[in-house]
């Protein structure tokens, strides 16, 4: 009776199953240890391997040590594990602790503390169903207001905001993990002149040579930042940005439709109309896959310059003066050359934008062919390029003929 009481205190209502497990494990010569000892040895092994065992697992396994620390690890049944996990009402917390417990038991199995003939009992428990988090986005106007605010009030955080917002780089790759804040994005790994950044501290299991394209807007905003050797931001910069924005009543995320844009570079060997189909994957608690709309996306080859209103392959004096009109756009007394998309039908689909200052950044759904750097402005260099096309001659006669040509600044070259 005394032994039964002792066994009941250890195994609860699962004495028979525990005895069977004990007998099976004993016959295989398992090295029995308690849960508490297993945790200590597991964390030490991780630390010795340079994997921050105590930081990653210490706090997560503390409840397990408190609840089941004196129990033999190999005698714990699926019912024991299930009762332990049921203490945690929050599904995310429960799954997080379960994940660490599974890792602990797999390590113990490799070390000969658990049978290797079947998966550990802990893996037979159910994962909790987590609530799907809504995907939040910022509108272009809201993101612009954040950029302006941080440039004026908190410039030390501007680079982190630009890289996160325009490039989609993970927060921990920008400012490092909480336990390793020294691994941050470095200025020397950002090539503004070539339009890309190499992620300094790429996430584990990500190719170390991860290169991210910098759009023109990202380059322009990063040029406004204080560029020094070393990290682009302080540790936990993204968390600080969220806190500052929330404190000042500014948006951090809004629920809505997830949207994104991308630039398609059609190979120069292709011609005519191409049809593209794209499969979009969204990963959260429940991964989703769906076809992007429209399906298919039809792309027609660009054969005419934006200035060529009648699409006859030649630039006339009237068409050139239209480009000069856009070039001469002024904001007050300052020539800016700013333009935007026309609100009504006109000769080229564009319109002057006198309300925009020269330093303002803009992202247009469609840009003028003359706007080779795609910044929403016609510069003197870009205007002279249009004049070069206009001035093409056949013999002594100016014809203004041009044709598509891959590899040039605007995709065209003078000539028939």
Kinemage of the C-alpha trace (Angstrom):
@kinemage 1
@onewidth
@group {chain A} dominant
@subgroup {mainchain}
@vectorlist {calphas} color= white
{ca unk a 1} P 0.000 0.000 0.000
{ca unk a 2} L 2.842 2.373 0.859
{ca unk a 3} L 4.425 1.820 -2.560
{ca unk a 4} L 1.063 2.354 -4.266
{ca unk a 5} L 0.617 5.702 -2.492
{ca unk a 6} L 4.092 6.770 -3.518
{ca unk a 7} L 3.416 5.705 -7.099
{ca unk a 8} L 0.087 7.553 -7.092
{ca unk a 9} L 1.785 10.749 -5.953
{ca unk a 10} L 4.268 10.460 -8.819
{ca unk a 11} L 2.055 9.228 -11.668
{ca unk a 12} L -1.428 10.284 -10.560
{ca unk a 13} L -4.220 8.308 -12.190
{ca unk a 14} L -1.889 6.866 -14.833
{ca unk a 15} L -0.052 4.353 -12.621
{ca unk a 16} L -0.549 1.383 -14.962
{ca unk a 17} L 0.635 3.266 -18.043
{ca unk a 18} L 3.561 4.681 -16.072
{ca unk a 19} L 4.542 1.181 -14.929
{ca unk a 20} L 4.458 -0.114 -18.482
{ca unk a 21} L 6.585 2.788 -19.645
{ca unk a 22} L 8.995 2.249 -16.766
{ca unk a 23} L 9.358 -1.441 -17.548
{ca unk a 24} L 9.923 -0.804 -21.253
{ca unk a 25} L 12.438 1.949 -20.659
{ca unk a 26} L 14.302 0.020 -17.996
{ca unk a 27} L 14.742 -2.904 -20.365
{ca unk a 28} L 16.385 -0.594 -22.867
{ca unk a 29} L 18.775 0.861 -20.308
{ca unk a 30} L 17.527 4.465 -20.344
{ca unk a 31} L 19.420 6.973 -18.216
{ca unk a 32} L 16.682 8.243 -15.908
{ca unk a 33} L 16.738 11.900 -14.879
{ca unk a 34} L 14.211 14.276 -13.365
{ca unk a 35} L 12.614 17.087 -15.334
{ca unk a 36} L 14.604 19.669 -13.363
{ca unk a 37} L 17.912 17.920 -14.078
{ca unk a 38} L 16.985 17.551 -17.745
{ca unk a 39} L 16.333 21.310 -17.995
{ca unk a 40} L 19.699 22.132 -16.404
{ca unk a 41} L 21.622 19.786 -18.691
{ca unk a 42} L 19.672 20.921 -21.777
{ca unk a 43} L 20.315 24.630 -21.152
{ca unk a 44} L 24.003 23.959 -20.440
{ca unk a 45} L 24.312 22.022 -23.711
{ca unk a 46} L 22.740 24.920 -25.613
{ca unk a 47} L 25.002 27.473 -23.903
{ca unk a 48} L 28.082 25.356 -24.625
{ca unk a 49} L 27.066 25.283 -28.300
{ca unk a 50} L 26.775 29.080 -28.346
{ca unk a 51} L 22.989 29.018 -28.775
{ca unk a 52} L 21.982 31.228 -25.800
{ca unk a 53} L 20.256 28.392 -23.954
{ca unk a 54} L 19.347 30.248 -20.780
{ca unk a 55} L 18.106 33.335 -22.626
{ca unk a 56} L 15.962 31.380 -25.074
{ca unk a 57} L 14.717 28.571 -22.841
{ca unk a 58} L 15.237 29.593 -19.202
{ca unk a 59} L 12.072 31.606 -18.616
{ca unk a 60} L 9.924 29.417 -20.890
{ca unk a 61} L 10.850 26.219 -19.024
{ca unk a 62} L 10.574 27.766 -15.548
{ca unk a 63} L 6.849 26.816 -15.154
{ca unk a 64} L 7.717 23.245 -16.176
{ca unk a 65} L 10.437 23.094 -13.533
{ca unk a 66} L 8.071 24.449 -10.879
{ca unk a 67} L 5.212 22.082 -11.736
{ca unk a 68} L 6.957 18.851 -12.712
{ca unk a 69} L 10.582 19.378 -11.716
{ca unk a 70} L 10.841 16.390 -9.346
{ca unk a 71} L 9.130 13.956 -11.728
{ca unk a 72} L 11.099 11.489 -13.850
{ca unk a 73} L 11.061 12.749 -17.406
{ca unk a 74} L 10.565 9.304 -18.952
{ca unk a 75} L 7.519 8.585 -16.746
{ca unk a 76} L 5.525 11.624 -17.869
{ca unk a 77} L 2.519 10.602 -19.962
{ca unk a 78} L 0.585 12.515 -22.567
{ca unk a 79} L -2.078 13.101 -19.897
{ca unk a 80} L 0.537 14.645 -17.565
{ca unk a 81} L 1.715 16.971 -20.295
{ca unk a 82} L -1.838 17.896 -21.313
{ca unk a 83} L -2.772 18.788 -17.734
{ca unk a 84} L 0.340 20.940 -17.459
{ca unk a 85} L -0.324 22.837 -20.699
{ca unk a 86} L -3.996 23.389 -19.754
{ca unk a 87} L -2.805 25.823 -17.072
{ca unk a 88} L -2.091 28.395 -19.756
{ca unk a 89} L -5.221 30.076 -21.047
{ca unk a 90} L -3.522 32.188 -23.684
{ca unk a 91} L -3.053 29.944 -26.763
{ca unk a 92} L 0.117 31.716 -27.900
{ca unk a 93} L 1.758 31.294 -24.484
{ca unk a 94} L 0.654 27.671 -24.306
{ca unk a 95} L 2.045 26.845 -27.742
{ca unk a 96} L 5.272 28.694 -26.998
{ca unk a 97} L 5.913 26.700 -23.817
{ca unk a 98} L 4.860 23.475 -25.539
{ca unk a 99} L 7.352 24.189 -28.324
{ca unk a 100} L 10.187 24.530 -25.777
{ca unk a 101} L 9.091 21.381 -23.957
{ca unk a 102} L 9.114 19.420 -27.221
{ca unk a 103} L 12.644 20.661 -27.958
{ca unk a 104} L 13.714 19.623 -24.449
{ca unk a 105} L 12.295 16.111 -24.874
{ca unk a 106} L 13.825 15.620 -28.312
{ca unk a 107} L 17.202 16.554 -26.843
{ca unk a 108} L 16.630 14.119 -23.961
{ca unk a 109} L 15.735 11.414 -26.471
{ca unk a 110} L 19.012 11.927 -28.335
{ca unk a 111} L 20.894 11.729 -25.037
{ca unk a 112} L 19.330 8.398 -24.087
{ca unk a 113} L 16.962 9.722 -21.421
{ca unk a 114} L 13.837 8.892 -23.436
{ca unk a 115} L 13.010 5.962 -25.672
{ca unk a 116} L 13.920 6.502 -29.302
{ca unk a 117} L 11.401 3.904 -30.505
{ca unk a 118} L 8.476 6.326 -30.465
{ca unk a 119} L 7.986 10.066 -30.452
{ca unk a 120} L 8.060 11.659 -26.970
{ca unk a 121} L 4.768 11.788 -25.067
{ca unk a 122} L 4.813 15.592 -25.143
{ca unk a 123} L 4.456 15.538 -28.931
{ca unk a 124} L 1.178 13.653 -28.619
{ca unk a 125} L -0.457 16.686 -26.982
{ca unk a 126} L -2.621 19.092 -28.980
{ca unk a 127} L -1.488 22.534 -30.014
{ca unk a 128} L -3.871 25.295 -29.012
{ca unk a 129} L -5.679 27.147 -31.795
{ca unk a 130} L -4.331 30.680 -31.920
{ca unk a 131} L -6.451 33.647 -32.886
{ca unk a 132} L -5.511 35.032 -36.276
{ca unk a 133} L -4.008 38.492 -35.982
{ca unk a 134} L -5.442 41.054 -38.412
{ca unk a 135} L -2.971 42.231 -41.035
{ca unk a 136} L -2.395 45.947 -40.613
{ca unk a 137} L -1.115 48.400 -43.226
{ca unk a 138} L -0.468 52.109 -43.495
{ca unk a 139} L -1.841 54.178 -46.320
{ca unk a 140} L 0.750 56.135 -48.365
{ca unk a 141} L -0.477 59.352 -46.734
{ca unk a 142} L -0.088 57.919 -43.222
{ca unk a 143} L 3.389 56.587 -43.934
{ca unk a 144} L 4.411 59.930 -45.421
{ca unk a 145} L 3.223 61.713 -42.278
{ca unk a 146} L 5.306 59.313 -40.157
{ca unk a 147} L 8.389 59.952 -42.290
{ca unk a 148} L 7.992 63.738 -42.043
{ca unk a 149} L 7.370 63.556 -38.282
{ca unk a 150} L 10.402 61.399 -37.506
{ca unk a 151} L 12.640 63.429 -39.791
{ca unk a 152} L 11.744 66.602 -37.895
{ca unk a 153} L 11.367 65.282 -34.327
{ca unk a 154} L 13.320 62.024 -34.064
{ca unk a 155} L 15.853 61.869 -36.940
{ca unk a 156} L 17.902 59.139 -35.216
{ca unk a 157} L 15.040 56.703 -35.925
{ca unk a 158} L 14.385 57.777 -39.521
{ca unk a 159} L 16.693 55.246 -41.195
{ca unk a 160} L 15.059 52.316 -39.372
{ca unk a 161} L 11.602 53.554 -40.382
{ca unk a 162} L 12.648 53.945 -44.025
{ca unk a 163} L 14.221 50.478 -44.225
{ca unk a 164} L 11.260 48.809 -42.527
{ca unk a 165} L 8.612 50.675 -44.530
{ca unk a 166} L 10.088 50.743 -48.016
{ca unk a 167} L 12.190 47.567 -47.986
{ca unk a 168} L 10.220 45.166 -45.784
{ca unk a 169} L 13.325 44.167 -43.797
{ca unk a 170} L 12.496 42.345 -40.536
{ca unk a 171} L 12.726 44.362 -37.315
{ca unk a 172} L 15.305 41.998 -35.801
{ca unk a 173} L 17.438 42.376 -38.926
{ca unk a 174} L 17.351 46.146 -38.550
{ca unk a 175} L 18.045 46.502 -34.839
{ca unk a 176} L 18.977 42.983 -33.692
{ca unk a 177} L 17.207 40.571 -31.381
{ca unk a 178} L 16.472 41.520 -27.793
{ca unk a 179} L 19.254 39.279 -26.540
{ca unk a 180} L 21.730 40.345 -29.203
{ca unk a 181} L 21.222 44.083 -29.893
{ca unk a 182} L 24.764 44.414 -31.206
{ca unk a 183} L 23.866 42.729 -34.516
{ca unk a 184} L 22.281 45.656 -36.346
{ca unk a 185} L 22.105 46.876 -39.933
{ca unk a 186} L 25.277 48.783 -40.790
{ca unk a 187} L 25.575 51.850 -43.000
{ca unk a 188} L 28.550 50.334 -44.825
{ca unk a 189} L 26.246 47.562 -46.101
{ca unk a 190} L 23.898 50.092 -47.736
{ca unk a 191} L 24.812 51.153 -51.286
{ca unk a 192} L 22.721 54.207 -52.085
{ca unk a 193} L 24.720 54.789 -55.268
{ca unk a 194} L 23.737 51.357 -56.594
{ca unk a 195} L 20.265 51.135 -55.067
{ca unk a 196} L 20.506 48.145 -52.737
{ca unk a 197} L 21.322 47.110 -49.194
{ca unk a 198} L 22.919 43.887 -48.012
{ca unk a 199} L 21.272 42.722 -44.803
{ca unk a 200} L 24.012 42.777 -42.161
{ca unk a 201} L 22.286 40.515 -39.632
{ca unk a 202} L 20.146 38.214 -41.765
{ca unk a 203} L 17.732 35.991 -39.858
{ca unk a 204} L 18.863 32.457 -39.126
{ca unk a 205} L 18.283 30.060 -42.054
{ca unk a 206} L 18.239 33.047 -44.442
{ca unk a 207} L 21.021 33.263 -47.066
{ca unk a 208} L 23.827 35.387 -45.644
{ca unk a 209} L 24.075 37.377 -48.878
{ca unk a 210} L 20.505 38.666 -48.646
{ca unk a 211} L 20.297 41.739 -50.889
{ca unk a 212} L 17.281 44.051 -50.857
{ca unk a 213} L 16.451 46.507 -53.646
{ca unk a 214} L 16.111 50.168 -52.639
{ca unk a 215} L 13.399 52.038 -54.516
{ca unk a 216} L 14.059 55.649 -55.473
{ca unk a 217} L 11.979 56.944 -52.568
{ca unk a 218} L 13.972 54.834 -50.079
{ca unk a 219} L 17.255 56.146 -51.491
{ca unk a 220} L 16.032 59.746 -51.271
{ca unk a 221} L 14.896 59.380 -47.649
{ca unk a 222} L 18.075 57.569 -46.586
{ca unk a 223} L 20.137 60.398 -48.059
{ca unk a 224} L 18.389 62.683 -45.559
{ca unk a 225} L 19.653 60.582 -42.639
{ca unk a 226} L 22.864 61.077 -40.704
{ca unk a 227} L 25.115 58.518 -42.410
{ca unk a 228} L 28.019 57.335 -40.283
{ca unk a 229} L 30.052 54.171 -40.037
{ca unk a 230} L 28.309 51.610 -37.875
{ca unk a 231} L 24.661 50.806 -37.064
{ca unk a 232} L 21.871 52.712 -38.796
{ca unk a 233} L 19.822 52.892 -35.588
{ca unk a 234} L 19.679 52.252 -31.854
{ca unk a 235} L 18.732 48.878 -30.408
{ca unk a 236} L 14.971 48.165 -30.433
{ca unk a 237} L 14.449 51.097 -32.834
{ca unk a 238} L 11.230 49.716 -34.334
{ca unk a 239} L 9.708 49.296 -30.860
{ca unk a 240} L 10.660 52.871 -30.058
{ca unk a 241} L 9.136 54.090 -33.323
{ca unk a 242} L 5.836 52.367 -32.467
{ca unk a 243} L 5.816 53.847 -28.959
{ca unk a 244} L 6.631 57.371 -30.157
{ca unk a 245} L 4.003 57.210 -32.918
{ca unk a 246} L 1.311 55.911 -30.540
{ca unk a 247} L 2.184 58.523 -27.896
{ca unk a 248} L 1.788 61.299 -30.469
{ca unk a 249} L -1.524 59.972 -31.768
{ca unk a 250} L -0.072 58.809 -35.063
{ca unk a 251} L -1.064 55.554 -36.808
{ca unk a 252} L 1.162 52.504 -36.461
{ca unk a 253} L -1.031 50.000 -38.336
{ca unk a 254} L -4.578 49.993 -39.611
{ca unk a 255} L -6.710 47.020 -40.507
{ca unk a 256} L -7.510 46.722 -44.166
{ca unk a 257} L -6.603 45.085 -47.425
{ca unk a 258} L -2.966 44.097 -47.742
{ca unk a 259} L -1.498 45.849 -50.769
{ca unk a 260} L 1.942 46.029 -52.293
{ca unk a 261} L 3.589 47.120 -55.517
{ca unk a 262} L 6.386 45.728 -57.628
{ca unk a 263} L 8.290 46.661 -60.775
{ca unk a 264} L 8.330 44.195 -63.666
{ca unk a 265} L 11.407 44.121 -65.877
{ca unk a 266} L 10.486 42.449 -69.176
{ca unk a 267} L 13.436 40.775 -70.962
{ca unk a 268} L 14.530 42.703 -74.036
{ca unk a 269} L 14.085 39.584 -76.176
{ca unk a 270} L 10.331 39.502 -75.506
{ca unk a 271} L 7.811 41.267 -77.723
{ca unk a 272} L 4.065 41.722 -77.994
{ca unk a 273} L 1.687 41.096 -75.085
{ca unk a 274} L 2.690 38.874 -72.163
{ca unk a 275} L 0.358 37.214 -69.655
{ca unk a 276} L 1.522 36.782 -66.082
{ca unk a 277} L -0.030 34.803 -63.222
{ca unk a 278} L 1.131 35.115 -59.622
{ca unk a 279} L 0.455 32.938 -56.579
{ca unk a 280} L 0.429 34.941 -53.325
{ca unk a 281} L 1.224 33.271 -49.993
{ca unk a 282} L 0.333 34.951 -46.682
{ca unk a 283} L 1.811 33.332 -43.571
{ca unk a 284} L 0.253 33.811 -40.145
{ca unk a 285} L -1.334 31.287 -37.801
{ca unk a 286} L -3.162 29.874 -40.829
{ca unk a 287} L -1.209 30.055 -44.091
{ca unk a 288} L -3.269 31.194 -47.077
{ca unk a 289} L -2.539 30.982 -50.800
{ca unk a 290} L -4.488 32.638 -53.583
{ca unk a 291} L -4.053 33.976 -57.102
{ca unk a 292} L -3.288 37.655 -57.444
{ca unk a 293} L -5.836 39.681 -59.398
{ca unk a 294} L -6.169 40.335 -62.252
{ca unk a 295} L -5.507 36.775 -63.333
{ca unk a 296} L -3.828 36.787 -65.742
{ca unk a 297} L -2.129 40.188 -65.795
{ca unk a 298} L -1.666 41.249 -69.408
{ca unk a 299} L 1.357 43.425 -70.188
{ca unk a 300} L 1.665 45.079 -73.552
{ca unk a 301} L 5.067 45.994 -74.891
{ca unk a 302} L 5.782 49.723 -74.612
{ca unk a 303} L 6.449 50.872 -78.145
{ca unk a 304} L 5.751 54.617 -77.895
{ca unk a 305} L 7.283 57.405 -75.845
{ca unk a 306} L 4.916 59.205 -73.451
{ca unk a 307} L 5.567 62.436 -75.337
{ca unk a 308} L 4.491 60.839 -78.639
{ca unk a 309} L 0.795 61.715 -78.332
{ca unk a 310} L -0.200 60.413 -81.773
{ca unk a 311} L 1.931 57.250 -81.429
{ca unk a 312} L 3.534 57.661 -84.864
{ca unk a 313} L 7.106 56.932 -83.768
{ca unk a 314} L 8.182 60.560 -84.168
{ca unk a 315} L 8.367 63.559 -81.826
{ca unk a 316} L 6.946 66.760 -83.244
{ca unk a 317} L 7.573 70.322 -82.081
{ca unk a 318} L 4.132 70.395 -80.442
{ca unk a 319} L 4.898 67.185 -78.534
{ca unk a 320} L 8.276 68.533 -77.424
{ca unk a 321} L 6.698 71.753 -76.121
{ca unk a 322} L 4.328 69.633 -74.021
{ca unk a 323} L 7.342 68.067 -72.253
{ca unk a 324} L 8.832 71.558 -71.836
{ca unk a 325} L 5.516 72.596 -70.254
{ca unk a 326} L 5.848 69.833 -67.643
{ca unk a 327} L 9.520 70.726 -67.135
{ca unk a 328} L 8.573 74.361 -66.429
{ca unk a 329} L 6.127 73.494 -63.610
{ca unk a 330} L 6.699 75.844 -60.675
{ca unk a 331} L 5.936 75.734 -56.977
{ca unk a 332} L 5.739 79.417 -56.122
{ca unk a 333} L 8.755 80.988 -57.783
{ca unk a 334} L 10.799 77.766 -57.898
{ca unk a 335} L 10.876 75.539 -60.962
{ca unk a 336} L 10.270 71.956 -59.867
{ca unk a 337} L 9.271 70.049 -62.987
{ca unk a 338} L 6.798 68.091 -60.849
{ca unk a 339} L 4.012 66.233 -62.611
{ca unk a 340} L 1.341 63.680 -61.775
{ca unk a 341} L -1.365 61.627 -63.422
{ca unk a 342} L -4.098 63.608 -65.162
{ca unk a 343} L -7.588 63.582 -63.631
{ca unk a 344} L -9.186 63.892 -67.054
{ca unk a 345} L -8.370 62.747 -70.576
{ca unk a 346} L -5.619 64.791 -72.258
{ca unk a 347} L -2.896 64.285 -74.825
{ca unk a 348} L -0.433 62.266 -72.705
{ca unk a 349} L -2.259 61.285 -69.489
{ca unk a 350} L -0.102 63.539 -67.294
{ca unk a 351} L -0.572 66.914 -65.635
{ca unk a 352} L 1.606 69.539 -63.966
{ca unk a 353} L 1.745 69.345 -60.152
{ca unk a 354} L 2.485 72.903 -58.955
{ca unk a 355} L 1.304 72.061 -55.413
{ca unk a 356} L 4.270 69.747 -54.867
{ca unk a 357} L 7.592 71.083 -53.631
{ca unk a 358} L 10.810 69.961 -55.309
{ca unk a 359} L 11.983 68.077 -52.192
{ca unk a 360} L 8.722 66.162 -51.891
{ca unk a 361} L 8.813 62.453 -52.573
{ca unk a 362} L 6.114 60.785 -54.623
{ca unk a 363} L 5.371 57.320 -55.940
{ca unk a 364} L 3.318 57.319 -59.136
{ca unk a 365} L 1.447 54.352 -60.541
{ca unk a 366} L 2.782 55.341 -63.976
{ca unk a 367} L 5.687 57.621 -64.860
{ca unk a 368} L 6.486 59.679 -67.935
{ca unk a 369} L 9.012 58.101 -70.331
{ca unk a 370} L 11.195 61.188 -69.959
{ca unk a 371} L 11.367 60.674 -66.165
{ca unk a 372} L 14.270 58.236 -66.254
{ca unk a 373} L 14.856 58.205 -62.482
{ca unk a 374} L 11.100 57.855 -61.800
{ca unk a 375} L 10.987 60.634 -59.183
{ca unk a 376} L 7.861 62.387 -60.489
{ca unk a 377} L 9.842 65.334 -61.879
{ca unk a 378} L 11.274 66.304 -65.277
{ca unk a 379} L 14.850 67.535 -64.836
{ca unk a 380} L 16.975 69.505 -67.300
{ca unk a 381} L 18.984 66.392 -68.149
{ca unk a 382} L 15.779 64.462 -68.838
{ca unk a 383} L 14.418 67.278 -70.988
{ca unk a 384} L 17.605 67.410 -73.075
{ca unk a 385} L 17.232 63.661 -73.668
{ca unk a 386} L 13.771 64.288 -75.180
{ca unk a 387} L 15.274 67.091 -77.275
{ca unk a 388} L 17.918 64.620 -78.482
{ca unk a 389} L 15.173 62.288 -79.731
{ca unk a 390} L 13.313 65.248 -81.268
{ca unk a 391} L 16.438 66.381 -83.148
{ca unk a 392} L 17.062 63.094 -84.960
{ca unk a 393} L 17.724 63.739 -88.661
{ca unk a 394} L 17.529 61.683 -91.808
{ca unk a 395} L 20.075 63.317 -94.038
{ca unk a 396} L 19.453 67.056 -93.646
{ca unk a 397} L 15.821 66.671 -92.591
{ca unk a 398} L 14.806 66.589 -88.954
{ca unk a 399} L 12.354 63.717 -88.482
{ca unk a 400} L 12.266 63.185 -84.703
{ca unk a 401} L 12.114 59.451 -85.257
{ca unk a 402} L 12.856 57.094 -82.367
{ca unk a 403} L 12.447 53.407 -81.493
{ca unk a 404} L 12.422 51.177 -78.388
{ca unk a 405} L 15.890 50.153 -77.216
{ca unk a 406} L 16.687 48.133 -74.098
{ca unk a 407} L 19.514 49.351 -71.894
{ca unk a 408} L 19.104 53.106 -72.436
{ca unk a 409} L 18.070 55.557 -69.738
{ca unk a 410} L 14.508 55.825 -71.060
{ca unk a 411} L 14.114 52.633 -73.092
{ca unk a 412} L 14.386 54.400 -76.452
{ca unk a 413} L 16.999 55.447 -78.985
{ca unk a 414} L 16.943 57.955 -81.893
{ca unk a 415} L 16.300 56.560 -85.363
{ca unk a 416} L 13.727 54.722 -87.426
